[in-house]
Amino acid sequence: MTTDLFAADGRLKAIPRRPARRAALLDHLAATLFEPTRVYSEREVNEALKTVHEDFPALRRYLVIGGQLARTKDGSAYRRQPGAPAGATPAVA
């Protein structure tokens, strides 16, 4: 992960606009913030993402759209999806 995206305090400076760079960031965030086998509530996902950037709704949306996080249809539960292809939107079983 390129360190120029993060400030000295470890917070994200900005969400990258370029898709490839944003995908790399999202892979990094998913791997570092979320355990692969654990199911998270939306509140837990929000709290984890708030530690990185104030626009946590955008990060959450990008993680779901990018396939790094799976979300139930009602949006109440999330789970990390290791190795999910980019652009996939899997559902939590």
ZIVENGI-V170792 format. One record per pair of residues at least 12 apart in sequence whose C-alpha atoms are under 8 Angstrom apart, sorted by sequence separation. I is the first residue (numbers start at 1). J is the second residue. If there is no record, write none. Layout:
i:I j:J
i:I j:J
This chain:
i:68 j:80
i:69 j:81
i:68 j:81
i:79 j:92
i:46 j:60
i:67 j:81
i:68 j:82
i:78 j:92
i:33 j:48
i:45 j:60
i:68 j:83
i:77 j:92
i:33 j:49
i:68 j:84
i:67 j:84
i:67 j:85
i:68 j:86
i:73 j:91
i:66 j:85
i:67 j:86
i:70 j:89
i:71 j:90
i:72 j:91
i:66 j:86
i:67 j:87
i:70 j:90
i:71 j:91
i:72 j:92
i:66 j:87
i:67 j:88
i:70 j:91
i:71 j:92
i:72 j:93
i:65 j:87
i:66 j:88
i:67 j:89
i:70 j:92
i:1 j:24
i:65 j:88
i:66 j:89
i:67 j:90
i:1 j:25
i:65 j:89
i:64 j:89
i:1 j:28
i:26 j:59
i:30 j:63
i:42 j:75
i:45 j:78
i:42 j:76
i:41 j:76
i:42 j:77
i:26 j:62
i:41 j:77
i:42 j:78
i:26 j:63
i:40 j:77
i:41 j:78
i:30 j:68
i:39 j:77
i:40 j:78
i:14 j:53
i:30 j:69
i:39 j:78
i:40 j:79
i:11 j:51
i:12 j:52
i:13 j:53
i:26 j:66
i:39 j:79
i:11 j:52
i:12 j:53
i:27 j:68
i:38 j:79
i:39 j:80
i:10 j:52
i:11 j:53
i:26 j:68
i:37 j:79
i:38 j:80
i:23 j:66
i:36 j:79
i:37 j:80
i:15 j:59
i:36 j:80
i:34 j:79
i:35 j:80
i:36 j:81
i:34 j:80
i:36 j:82
i:30 j:80
i:31 j:82
i:23 j:86
